[in-house]
Amino acid sequence: MFAQEIQNWRPWDQTGINIFEPGKDLETPFNGVKVKVGGAFTQQFQSLSHSNAAGEGVDGGLYDLAPGFNLATANLNFDVQLDDGIRVALENYMSSRHHTEFWVKGGYI
């Protein structure tokens, strides 16, 4: 169950940007159930400084900032070829800025 070619598949990387729906692939034969698992991960480091005209301890003063890592973000993608012309695409967020738990972003059959 190793999938190199799945019918009607849209790439998850930059080559799939601005593709509304996958092309209609009539040439790839169905050879049984195939599963394609993919993922994406990023870890960002942030080191900011800021200032304004307000003095220390005056209303409008700024909070101290410290450098550090943001919450890591990751996606887990599944593409499954179930039958001839039937495919499942499922995109999951492992974590993101406002969601520290695993959740399903979207998918379709």
C-alpha distances in whole Angstrom, upper triangle without the diagonal:
4,6,10,11,11,15,18,16,19,19,20,22,26,25,24,27,29,27,28,25,22,23,23,20,21,20,16,15,12,10,8,7,5,6,9,11,15,18,22,24,28,31,35,38,41,45,47,51,53,57,60,63,64,65,64,64,65,63,61,60,56,54,53,50,48,45,41,38,36,34,30,28,24,22,18,16,13,12,10,10,12,13,15,17,16,15,15,16,18,20,21,24,24,28,30,34,35,32,31,29,25,25,24,25,24,21,21,19
4,7,9,10,14,17,15,17,17,17,19,23,22,21,25,27,25,26,23,20,21,22,19,20,19,15,15,13,11,10,9,6,6,7,10,12,16,19,22,26,29,32,36,39,42,45,49,51,55,57,61,62,63,62,62,63,62,59,58,54,52,51,48,46,43,39,36,35,32,29,26,23,20,17,15,13,11,11,11,13,15,16,18,17,15,16,16,17,19,20,23,23,27,29,33,34,31,31,29,25,25,23,24,23,21,21,20
4,6,7,10,13,11,14,13,15,17,20,19,18,22,24,21,23,20,17,18,18,15,17,15,12,12,11,10,10,9,5,6,5,9,11,15,18,22,25,28,32,35,38,42,44,48,50,53,56,60,60,62,61,62,62,60,58,57,53,51,50,47,45,42,39,35,34,32,28,26,22,19,16,13,11,9,9,9,12,13,14,15,15,12,13,14,15,17,19,22,23,26,28,32,33,30,30,28,25,25,22,23,21,19,19,17
4,7,10,13,11,13,12,14,15,18,16,16,20,22,20,22,19,16,16,17,14,16,14,11,12,12,12,13,12,9,9,8,11,12,15,18,22,25,28,31,35,37,41,43,47,49,53,55,59,60,62,61,62,62,60,57,57,53,51,50,47,45,42,39,35,34,32,29,26,23,20,17,15,13,11,11,11,15,16,16,16,16,14,15,15,17,18,21,23,24,27,29,32,34,32,32,30,27,26,24,24,23,20,20,19
4,7,9,8,11,11,14,16,18,16,15,19,21,18,20,17,13,13,13,10,12,10,7,9,9,10,11,11,9,10,9,12,14,17,20,23,27,30,33,36,39,43,45,48,50,54,56,60,61,63,62,63,63,61,58,58,54,53,52,48,47,44,41,37,36,34,30,28,24,21,19,15,14,11,11,9,13,13,13,13,14,12,14,14,17,18,21,24,25,29,30,33,35,33,33,31,28,27,24,24,22,19,18,17
4,7,6,9,11,13,16,18,16,15,18,20,17,18,14,11,12,11,9,11,11,7,9,8,10,10,9,7,8,8,12,13,17,20,23,27,30,33,37,39,43,45,48,50,54,56,59,60,62,61,62,62,60,57,57,53,52,51,48,47,44,41,37,35,33,30,27,23,20,18,14,12,8,8,6,10,10,10,9,10,8,10,11,14,16,19,22,24,27,29,32,33,31,31,30,26,25,22,21,19,16,15,13
4,6,9,12,15,17,19,17,15,18,19,16,16,13,9,9,8,6,8,8,6,8,8,11,11,11,10,12,12,15,16,20,22,26,29,33,35,39,41,45,46,50,51,55,57,60,61,63,63,63,64,61,58,58,55,53,53,50,49,46,43,40,37,35,32,29,26,22,20,16,14,10,10,7,10,10,8,7,8,7,11,12,15,18,21,24,26,29,30,34,34,32,33,32,28,26,23,22,19,16,14,12
4,7,10,13,16,17,15,12,15,16,12,12,9,5,6,5,5,8,10,9,11,11,14,15,14,13,14,13,16,16,19,21,25,28,32,34,37,39,43,44,48,49,53,54,58,59,61,61,61,61,59,56,56,53,51,51,48,47,44,42,38,36,34,31,28,25,21,19,16,14,10,11,9,12,12,10,8,9,8,10,10,14,16,20,23,25,28,29,32,32,31,32,30,27,25,21,20,17,14,12,11
4,6,9,12,14,12,10,13,14,11,12,9,6,7,9,8,11,12,10,13,13,15,16,14,12,12,10,13,13,16,18,21,24,28,30,34,36,39,41,44,46,49,51,55,56,58,58,58,58,56,53,53,49,48,48,45,44,41,38,35,32,31,28,24,21,18,16,12,11,8,10,9,13,14,13,11,11,8,10,9,12,14,17,20,22,25,25,29,30,28,29,28,24,23,19,18,16,13,12,12
4,7,9,11,9,6,9,11,8,9,7,5,7,10,11,14,15,14,17,17,19,19,18,15,14,12,13,12,14,16,19,22,25,27,31,33,36,38,41,43,46,48,51,52,55,54,55,55,53,49,50,46,45,45,42,41,38,36,32,30,28,25,22,19,16,15,12,12,9,12,13,16,17,16,14,14,11,11,9,12,12,16,18,21,23,23,26,27,26,27,26,23,21,18,16,14,12,12,13
4,6,8,6,5,8,11,9,11,10,8,11,14,13,17,17,15,18,19,20,21,19,16,14,11,12,10,12,13,16,19,22,24,28,30,34,35,39,40,44,46,49,50,53,52,53,53,51,48,48,44,43,43,39,38,35,33,29,27,26,23,20,17,14,13,11,11,10,13,14,18,20,19,17,17,14,14,11,13,12,15,17,19,21,21,24,26,25,26,25,22,21,18,16,15,14,15,16
4,7,7,6,8,11,10,12,12,11,14,17,17,20,21,19,21,21,23,22,20,17,15,11,11,8,9,9,13,15,19,21,25,27,30,32,35,37,41,43,46,47,49,49,49,50,48,44,44,41,39,39,36,35,32,29,26,24,22,19,16,13,10,10,8,10,10,14,16,19,21,21,19,18,15,14,10,11,9,12,14,16,18,18,21,22,21,22,22,19,18,16,14,13,13,14,16
4,5,6,7,11,11,14,14,13,16,19,19,22,22,21,24,24,25,25,23,20,17,14,13,10,10,9,12,14,17,19,23,25,28,30,33,35,39,41,45,46,48,47,48,48,47,43,43,39,38,38,34,33,30,28,24,23,22,19,16,14,12,13,11,13,14,17,19,23,25,25,22,22,18,18,14,15,13,15,15,17,19,18,21,23,22,23,23,21,20,18,16,16,16,18,20
4,5,5,9,10,13,15,14,16,20,20,24,24,22,26,26,28,28,26,23,21,17,17,14,13,12,14,15,19,20,23,25,28,29,32,34,37,39,43,44,47,46,48,48,46,42,42,39,38,37,34,33,30,28,25,23,23,20,17,16,15,16,15,17,17,20,22,26,27,27,24,24,21,20,17,18,15,18,18,20,21,20,22,24,24,25,26,24,23,21,18,18,19,20,22
4,6,9,9,12,13,12,13,17,17,20,20,19,23,24,25,26,25,22,20,17,17,15,15,14,17,19,22,23,27,28,31,33,36,38,41,43,47,48,50,50,51,51,49,46,46,42,42,41,38,37,34,32,29,27,26,24,21,19,17,18,16,17,16,20,21,24,25,24,22,22,20,20,17,18,17,19,20,22,24,23,25,27,27,28,28,26,25,22,20,19,19,20,21
4,6,6,9,9,9,11,14,15,19,19,19,22,22,24,25,23,20,19,16,16,14,14,14,17,19,22,24,27,29,32,33,37,38,41,43,47,48,50,50,51,51,49,45,45,42,41,41,38,37,34,32,29,27,26,23,20,18,15,16,14,15,14,17,18,22,23,22,20,20,17,17,14,15,14,17,18,21,22,21,24,25,25,27,26,24,22,20,17,16,15,16,18
4,6,8,10,11,13,17,18,22,23,22,25,26,28,28,26,24,22,19,19,16,16,15,18,18,22,22,26,27,30,31,34,35,38,40,44,45,47,47,48,48,46,42,43,39,39,39,36,35,33,31,28,25,25,23,19,18,16,17,15,17,17,20,22,25,26,25,23,22,20,19,16,17,15,18,18,21,22,20,22,24,24,26,26,24,22,20,17,16,16,18,20
4,6,9,11,12,16,18,22,23,23,26,27,29,30,28,25,24,21,22,19,19,18,21,22,25,25,29,30,33,33,36,37,40,41,44,46,48,49,50,49,47,43,44,41,40,41,38,38,35,34,31,28,27,25,22,21,19,20,18,20,19,22,23,26,27,26,22,23,20,20,17,18,17,20,20,24,24,23,24,26,26,28,28,26,24,21,18,17,17,18,20
4,6,7,9,12,14,18,19,19,23,23,26,26,25,23,21,19,20,18,19,19,22,23,27,28,31,32,35,36,39,40,43,44,48,49,52,52,53,52,50,46,47,44,43,44,40,40,38,36,33,30,29,27,23,22,19,20,17,18,16,19,20,22,23,22,19,19,17,17,14,16,16,19,21,24,25,24,26,27,27,29,29,26,24,21,18,16,15,15,17
4,7,9,12,15,18,21,20,23,23,26,27,25,23,22,20,21,20,20,20,23,25,28,29,33,33,37,37,40,41,44,45,48,49,52,52,53,52,50,46,47,44,43,44,41,41,39,37,34,31,30,28,24,22,20,20,17,18,16,19,19,22,22,21,18,18,16,16,14,15,15,19,20,24,25,24,26,26,26,28,28,25,23,19,16,14,13,13,15
4,7,9,12,15,17,17,20,20,23,23,21,20,19,18,19,18,20,20,24,26,29,31,34,36,39,40,43,44,47,48,51,52,55,55,55,55,52,49,50,47,46,46,43,43,41,39,35,32,31,29,25,23,20,19,16,16,14,16,16,18,19,18,14,14,13,13,11,14,15,18,21,24,25,25,27,28,27,29,28,25,23,19,17,14,12,11,12
4,7,8,12,14,13,16,17,20,20,19,17,17,15,17,17,19,20,24,26,30,31,35,36,40,41,44,45,49,50,54,55,57,57,57,57,55,52,52,49,48,48,45,44,42,39,36,33,32,29,26,23,20,19,15,15,12,14,14,16,17,15,12,12,11,12,11,14,15,19,21,24,26,26,29,30,28,30,29,26,24,20,18,15,13,12,12
4,6,9,11,12,15,16,19,20,20,18,19,18,20,20,22,23,27,29,33,34,38,39,43,44,47,48,51,53,56,58,60,60,61,60,58,55,55,52,51,51,48,47,45,42,39,37,35,33,29,26,23,22,19,18,15,16,15,18,17,15,12,13,13,15,14,17,19,22,25,28,30,30,32,33,32,34,33,30,27,24,22,19,17,15,14
4,6,9,10,13,14,17,19,18,18,19,18,21,21,24,26,29,32,36,37,41,43,46,47,51,52,55,56,60,61,63,63,64,64,61,58,58,55,54,55,51,51,48,46,42,40,38,35,32,29,26,24,21,19,16,16,14,16,15,12,9,12,12,15,15,19,21,24,27,30,32,32,35,36,35,36,35,31,29,26,24,21,18,16,14
4,6,6,9,11,14,16,17,16,17,17,20,21,23,25,29,32,36,38,41,43,47,48,51,53,56,58,61,63,65,65,65,65,63,60,60,57,55,55,52,51,48,46,42,40,38,36,32,29,26,24,20,19,15,15,13,15,14,11,9,12,12,15,15,19,21,25,28,30,33,33,36,37,36,37,35,32,30,26,25,22,19,17,15
4,6,8,10,14,16,17,17,19,19,23,24,27,29,33,35,39,41,45,47,50,52,55,57,60,62,65,66,69,68,69,69,67,63,64,60,59,59,56,55,52,50,46,44,42,39,36,33,29,27,23,21,18,17,14,16,13,10,9,12,14,17,18,22,24,28,31,33,36,37,40,41,39,40,39,35,33,29,28,25,22,20,17
4,6,9,12,15,17,16,19,19,22,23,27,29,32,35,39,41,45,47,51,52,56,57,61,63,66,67,70,69,70,70,68,65,65,61,60,60,56,55,52,50,46,44,42,39,36,33,30,28,24,22,18,18,15,17,15,11,11,14,15,19,20,23,26,29,32,34,37,38,41,42,40,41,40,36,34,31,30,27,24,22,20
4,7,9,12,13,12,15,15,19,20,24,26,30,33,37,39,43,45,49,50,54,56,59,61,65,66,68,67,68,68,66,63,63,60,58,58,54,53,50,47,44,42,40,37,34,30,27,25,21,19,15,14,11,14,12,10,10,13,13,16,17,21,23,26,29,31,34,35,39,40,38,39,37,33,32,28,28,25,22,20,18
4,6,9,12,12,15,16,20,22,25,28,32,35,39,41,45,48,51,53,57,58,62,64,68,69,71,70,71,71,69,66,65,62,60,60,57,55,52,49,46,44,42,39,36,32,29,26,23,20,16,14,11,13,10,8,9,12,13,17,18,22,25,28,31,33,36,37,41,41,39,40,38,34,33,30,29,27,23,21,18
4,6,8,9,13,14,18,21,24,27,31,34,38,41,44,47,51,53,56,58,62,64,67,68,70,69,70,70,68,65,65,61,59,59,56,54,52,49,45,43,41,37,34,31,27,24,21,18,14,12,8,9,7,5,8,10,11,14,17,20,23,26,29,31,34,36,39,40,37,38,36,32,30,27,28,25,21,19,16
4,7,8,12,14,18,21,24,28,31,35,38,41,45,48,51,53,57,59,63,65,69,69,71,70,70,71,69,66,66,62,60,60,56,55,52,49,45,43,41,38,35,31,28,25,21,18,15,13,9,10,9,8,11,12,13,16,18,21,24,27,30,31,34,36,40,41,38,38,36,32,31,28,29,26,23,21,18
4,6,10,13,16,20,23,27,30,34,37,40,44,47,50,52,56,58,62,64,68,68,70,69,69,70,67,65,64,61,59,58,55,53,51,47,44,42,39,36,33,30,26,23,20,16,14,10,8,7,7,8,11,11,12,14,17,19,22,24,28,29,33,35,38,39,36,36,33,30,29,26,27,25,21,20,17
4,7,10,13,17,20,24,27,31,34,37,41,44,47,49,53,55,59,61,65,65,67,65,66,66,64,61,61,58,55,55,52,50,48,44,40,39,36,33,30,26,23,19,17,13,11,7,5,5,7,9,11,10,10,11,14,16,19,21,24,25,29,31,35,35,32,32,30,26,25,22,24,21,18,17,14
4,7,10,13,17,20,24,27,31,34,37,40,44,46,50,52,56,58,62,62,64,63,63,63,61,59,58,55,53,52,49,47,44,41,37,36,33,30,27,23,20,17,14,10,8,6,5,7,9,11,12,11,9,10,12,14,17,19,22,23,26,29,32,33,30,30,28,24,23,21,22,20,17,16,14
4,6,10,13,17,20,24,27,30,34,37,40,43,46,48,52,54,58,59,60,59,59,60,58,55,55,51,49,48,45,44,41,37,34,32,29,26,23,20,17,13,10,7,6,4,6,9,12,14,14,12,10,9,10,11,14,15,19,19,23,25,29,30,27,27,24,21,20,18,19,17,15,15,14
4,7,10,14,17,21,24,27,31,34,37,39,43,45,49,51,55,56,57,56,57,57,55,53,52,48,46,46,42,41,38,35,31,29,27,23,21,17,14,11,8,6,5,6,9,12,14,16,16,14,11,10,10,11,12,14,17,17,21,23,26,28,25,25,23,19,19,17,18,16,14,15,15
4,7,11,14,18,21,24,27,30,34,36,40,42,46,48,52,53,54,53,53,54,52,49,49,45,43,42,39,37,34,31,27,26,23,20,17,13,11,7,6,5,7,9,12,14,17,19,19,17,13,12,10,10,10,11,14,14,17,19,23,24,22,22,20,16,16,15,16,15,14,15,16
4,7,11,14,17,21,24,27,31,33,37,39,43,45,49,49,51,50,50,51,49,46,46,42,40,39,36,34,31,28,24,23,21,17,14,11,8,6,5,6,8,11,14,17,20,22,21,19,15,14,11,10,9,10,12,12,15,17,21,22,20,20,19,16,16,14,15,15,14,16,17
4,7,11,14,17,21,23,27,29,33,35,39,42,45,46,47,46,47,47,46,43,42,38,36,36,32,30,28,24,21,19,17,13,11,7,5,4,6,9,11,15,18,21,24,25,24,22,18,16,13,11,9,9,10,10,12,14,17,19,17,17,16,14,14,13,13,15,15,18,19
4,7,11,13,17,20,24,26,29,32,35,38,42,42,44,43,44,44,43,40,39,35,33,32,29,27,24,21,18,16,14,11,8,5,5,7,8,12,14,18,21,24,27,28,26,25,21,19,15,14,11,10,10,10,11,12,15,17,16,16,16,14,15,15,14,15,16,19,22
4,7,10,14,17,20,23,26,29,33,35,39,40,41,40,40,41,40,37,36,32,30,29,25,24,21,18,14,13,11,7,6,4,7,9,12,15,18,21,25,27,30,32,30,28,25,22,19,17,13,12,10,9,10,10,13,16,15,14,15,14,15,16,15,18,19,22,25
4,6,10,13,17,19,23,25,29,32,36,36,37,36,37,38,37,34,33,29,27,26,22,20,17,14,11,10,9,6,6,6,9,12,15,19,21,25,28,31,34,35,33,32,28,25,22,20,16,15,12,11,10,10,12,15,15,14,16,16,17,18,17,20,22,25,28
4,7,10,14,16,20,23,27,30,33,34,35,33,34,36,35,32,30,26,24,23,19,17,14,11,7,7,7,5,7,9,12,15,18,22,25,28,31,34,37,39,37,35,31,29,25,23,19,17,14,13,11,11,11,15,15,14,17,17,19,20,20,23,25,28,31
4,6,10,13,16,19,23,26,30,30,31,30,31,32,31,29,27,23,21,20,16,14,11,9,6,6,8,7,9,12,15,18,21,25,28,31,34,37,40,41,39,38,34,31,28,25,22,20,17,16,13,12,11,15,16,16,19,19,21,23,21,25,27,30,34
4,7,10,14,17,20,24,28,28,29,27,29,30,30,27,25,21,19,17,13,11,8,6,4,6,9,10,12,15,19,22,25,29,31,35,38,41,44,45,43,41,38,35,31,29,25,23,20,19,16,15,14,17,19,18,21,22,24,26,25,28,31,34,37
4,6,10,13,17,20,24,24,25,24,25,27,26,23,21,17,16,14,10,9,6,6,6,7,11,12,14,18,21,25,27,31,34,37,41,43,46,47,45,43,40,37,33,31,27,25,22,21,18,16,14,17,19,19,22,24,25,27,26,29,32,36,39
4,7,10,14,18,21,22,22,21,23,24,24,21,19,15,14,12,8,7,4,7,9,10,14,16,18,21,25,28,31,35,37,41,44,47,50,51,49,47,43,41,37,35,31,29,26,25,22,19,17,20,23,22,26,27,29,31,30,33,36,39,43
4,7,11,14,18,18,19,18,21,21,21,18,16,12,12,10,7,8,7,10,12,12,16,18,20,24,27,30,33,37,39,43,46,49,52,53,50,49,45,42,39,36,32,31,27,27,23,21,18,21,23,23,27,29,30,32,31,34,37,40,44
4,7,11,14,15,16,15,18,19,19,16,13,10,10,9,7,8,9,12,15,16,19,22,24,27,30,34,37,40,43,47,50,52,55,56,54,52,48,46,42,40,36,34,30,30,27,24,21,23,26,26,30,32,34,36,34,37,40,44,47
4,7,11,12,13,13,15,16,16,12,11,8,9,9,8,11,12,15,18,18,21,24,26,29,32,36,38,42,45,48,51,54,57,58,55,53,50,47,43,41,37,36,32,32,28,25,22,24,27,28,32,34,35,37,35,38,41,45,48
4,7,8,10,11,13,13,13,10,9,7,10,10,11,14,16,19,22,22,25,28,29,33,36,40,42,46,48,52,55,57,60,61,59,57,53,51,47,44,41,39,35,35,32,29,25,27,30,31,35,37,38,40,38,41,45,48,51
4,6,8,10,12,11,11,8,8,8,11,12,14,17,19,22,25,24,28,30,32,36,38,42,44,48,50,54,57,59,62,63,60,58,55,52,49,46,43,41,37,38,34,31,27,29,32,33,37,39,40,42,40,43,46,49,53
4,6,10,12,10,11,9,9,10,14,15,17,20,23,26,28,28,31,34,36,39,42,46,48,52,54,58,61,63,66,67,64,62,59,56,52,50,46,45,41,41,38,34,31,32,36,37,40,43,43,45,43,46,50,53,57
4,7,8,6,7,6,6,8,12,14,16,20,23,26,28,28,31,34,36,39,42,46,48,52,54,58,61,63,66,67,64,62,59,56,53,50,46,45,41,41,37,34,31,31,35,36,39,42,43,45,43,46,50,53,57
4,6,5,8,8,6,9,12,13,16,20,23,26,29,29,32,35,37,41,44,47,50,54,56,60,63,65,68,69,67,65,61,58,55,52,48,46,43,42,39,36,32,33,36,37,40,43,44,47,45,48,52,55,59
4,6,9,9,6,8,10,11,14,17,21,24,27,27,30,33,36,39,42,46,49,52,55,59,62,64,67,69,66,64,60,57,54,51,47,45,41,41,37,34,31,32,35,35,39,42,43,45,44,48,51,55,58
4,7,8,6,9,10,12,16,19,22,25,28,28,30,34,36,40,43,46,49,53,56,59,62,64,67,69,66,64,61,57,54,51,47,45,41,41,37,34,31,31,34,34,38,41,42,45,44,47,51,54,58
4,6,6,9,12,14,17,21,24,27,29,29,32,35,37,41,43,47,50,53,56,59,63,64,68,69,66,64,61,58,54,51,48,45,42,42,38,35,31,31,35,35,39,42,43,45,44,47,51,54,58
4,5,9,11,14,17,21,24,26,29,28,30,34,35,39,42,45,48,51,54,57,60,62,65,66,64,61,58,55,52,49,45,43,40,40,36,33,29,29,33,33,37,40,40,43,41,45,48,52,55
4,6,10,13,15,19,22,24,26,25,28,31,33,36,39,42,45,48,51,54,58,59,62,64,61,59,55,52,49,46,43,41,37,37,34,30,27,27,30,31,35,38,38,40,39,42,46,49,53
4,7,10,12,16,19,22,24,24,26,30,32,35,38,42,44,48,51,54,57,59,62,64,61,59,56,52,49,46,43,40,37,37,33,30,26,27,30,31,34,37,38,41,39,42,46,49,53
4,6,9,12,15,18,21,20,23,26,28,32,35,38,41,45,47,51,54,56,59,60,58,56,52,49,46,43,39,37,33,33,29,27,23,24,27,28,31,34,35,37,36,39,43,46,50
4,6,10,13,15,18,18,20,24,26,29,33,36,39,42,45,49,52,54,57,59,56,54,51,47,44,41,37,35,31,31,27,24,21,22,25,25,29,32,33,35,34,38,41,45,48
4,7,10,13,16,17,19,23,25,29,32,36,39,42,45,49,52,54,57,59,57,54,51,48,44,41,38,35,31,30,27,24,21,22,25,25,29,32,33,36,35,38,42,45,49
4,7,9,12,13,16,19,22,26,29,32,35,39,42,45,49,51,54,56,53,51,48,45,41,38,34,32,28,27,24,21,18,20,23,23,26,29,31,33,32,36,39,43,46
4,6,10,12,15,18,21,24,28,31,34,38,41,44,48,50,53,55,53,50,47,44,40,37,34,31,27,26,23,21,18,20,23,22,25,28,30,33,32,35,38,42,46
4,7,10,13,15,18,22,25,28,31,35,38,41,45,47,51,52,50,48,44,41,38,35,31,29,26,24,21,19,17,20,22,21,24,27,29,31,30,34,37,40,43
4,7,10,12,15,18,22,25,28,32,35,38,42,44,47,49,47,45,41,38,35,32,28,26,22,21,18,16,14,17,19,18,21,23,25,28,27,31,34,37,41
4,7,8,11,15,18,21,25,28,31,34,38,40,44,45,43,41,38,35,31,28,25,22,19,17,14,13,12,15,16,15,18,20,22,24,24,27,30,34,37
4,6,9,12,16,19,22,26,29,32,36,38,41,43,41,39,35,32,29,26,22,20,16,15,11,10,8,11,13,12,15,17,19,21,21,24,27,31,34
4,6,10,13,16,20,23,26,30,33,35,39,40,39,36,32,29,26,23,19,16,13,11,8,7,6,9,10,8,12,14,16,18,18,21,24,28,31
4,7,10,13,17,20,24,27,30,32,36,37,36,34,30,27,23,21,17,14,11,9,7,7,8,11,11,9,12,13,15,17,17,20,23,26,29
4,7,11,14,17,20,24,27,29,33,34,32,30,26,23,20,17,13,11,8,7,5,5,7,10,9,9,11,11,12,14,13,16,19,23,26
4,7,10,14,17,20,24,26,29,31,29,27,23,20,17,14,11,9,6,5,6,7,10,13,11,10,11,10,11,12,12,15,16,20,23
4,6,10,13,16,20,22,25,27,25,23,19,16,13,10,7,6,5,5,8,9,13,14,12,12,12,9,10,10,9,11,13,16,19
4,7,10,13,17,19,22,24,23,21,17,14,11,8,6,5,6,7,10,12,16,17,15,14,13,10,10,9,10,11,12,15,17
4,7,10,13,16,19,21,19,17,13,11,8,6,5,6,9,10,13,15,19,20,17,18,16,13,12,10,10,10,9,12,14
4,6,10,12,16,17,16,14,10,8,6,5,7,8,12,13,16,18,22,23,20,20,18,14,14,11,12,11,9,11,12
4,7,10,12,14,13,11,7,6,5,7,9,12,15,17,20,21,25,26,23,24,22,18,17,14,14,12,10,10,10
4,6,9,11,11,9,6,5,7,9,12,14,18,19,23,24,28,29,26,26,24,20,19,16,17,14,11,11,9
4,6,8,8,6,4,7,9,12,15,18,21,23,26,28,32,32,29,30,28,24,22,19,20,17,14,12,10
4,7,8,6,6,7,11,13,17,19,23,24,28,30,33,33,31,31,28,25,23,20,21,18,15,13,10
4,6,5,7,10,13,16,20,23,26,28,31,33,37,37,34,35,32,28,26,23,24,21,17,15,11
4,6,8,12,15,18,22,25,28,30,33,35,38,38,36,37,34,31,29,25,26,22,19,16,12
4,7,10,13,16,20,23,26,29,32,33,36,36,34,35,33,29,27,24,23,20,16,13,10
4,7,10,13,17,20,24,26,29,30,34,34,31,32,30,26,24,20,20,17,13,10,7
4,7,10,13,17,20,22,25,27,30,30,28,29,27,23,21,17,17,14,10,8,6
4,7,10,13,17,19,22,23,27,27,24,25,23,19,17,14,14,11,7,6,4
4,7,10,14,16,19,20,23,24,21,23,21,17,15,11,11,8,5,5,7
4,7,10,13,16,17,20,20,18,19,17,13,11,8,8,6,4,7,9
4,7,10,12,13,17,17,15,16,14,11,9,6,6,5,6,9,12
4,6,9,11,14,14,12,12,11,7,6,4,5,7,9,12,15
4,5,7,11,11,8,9,8,6,5,6,6,9,12,16,19
4,7,11,11,9,8,7,5,7,9,10,13,15,19,21
4,7,8,6,5,6,6,8,10,11,14,17,21,24
4,6,5,6,8,9,10,12,11,15,18,22,25
4,6,7,10,12,13,15,14,18,21,25,28
4,6,9,11,11,14,13,17,20,24,28
4,5,8,8,11,11,15,18,22,25
4,7,9,13,13,17,20,24,27
4,6,10,12,15,18,22,24
4,7,10,13,15,18,21
4,6,9,12,15,18
4,6,8,11,15
4,7,11,14
4,7,11
4,7
4
